[in-house]
Amino acid sequence: MAVDRITYFSGLVAETPDEPRARYGLAVALRNAERHAEAIDQYRAYLDLADDEGAAWGHLAECLTATGDINAAADAYLTGIDTALRNGHNGLAADYEVAIEALS
């Protein structure tokens, strides 16, 4: 029987809370389960630990949007744009610009 991804990554986070990959894995699993508020906490923890290239900022923004925090979602997208451009991900930055426009 396969281990539930949330349970698996929750265990990893409990064992090694400063491991960014564990935080990211848990955040993704929670987002996929539509447990957005919990995913927000994990994305923020991951972003405090890791130098993300932009994707996690978009995932965080999606979760913030799902919980109705549109201003924080826009801020996350803006940070994601800056981060994506700094890492040469121009297409990702453009996607986030479109996402910001869709928030209004």
Residue pairs with C-beta under 8 A, 6 or more apart in sequence:
5 25
5 29
5 32
6 26
6 29
6 30
6 33
6 35
8 25
8 29
9 22
9 25
9 26
9 29
10 26
12 19
12 22
12 25
12 26
13 19
13 22
13 23
13 26
13 42
15 22
16 22
17 23
17 45
18 49
19 49
20 46
20 49
20 50
23 42
23 43
23 45
23 46
23 49
23 50
24 42
24 43
24 46
24 50
24 56
26 42
27 39
27 42
27 43
27 45
27 46
27 56
27 59
28 39
28 59
30 36
30 38
30 39
30 42
31 39
31 43
31 59
31 62
31 63
34 66
36 63
36 64
36 66
36 67
37 63
37 67
39 59
39 63
40 60
40 63
40 64
40 67
43 56
43 59
43 60
43 63
44 60
46 52
46 56
47 56
47 57
47 60
50 56
52 83
53 83
53 84
53 87
53 89
54 80
54 81
54 83
54 84
54 87
54 89
54 92
54 93
54 96
55 80
55 92
57 76
57 77
57 79
57 80
57 83
57 84
57 96
58 76
58 77
58 80
58 92
58 95
58 96
58 99
60 76
60 80
61 73
61 74
61 76
61 77
61 80
61 96
61 99
62 73
64 70
64 72
64 73
64 76
65 73
65 103
70 103
73 103
74 100
74 103
77 96
77 97
77 99
77 100
77 103
78 96
78 100
80 92
80 93
80 96
81 93
81 96
81 97
84 90
84 92
84 93
84 96
85 93
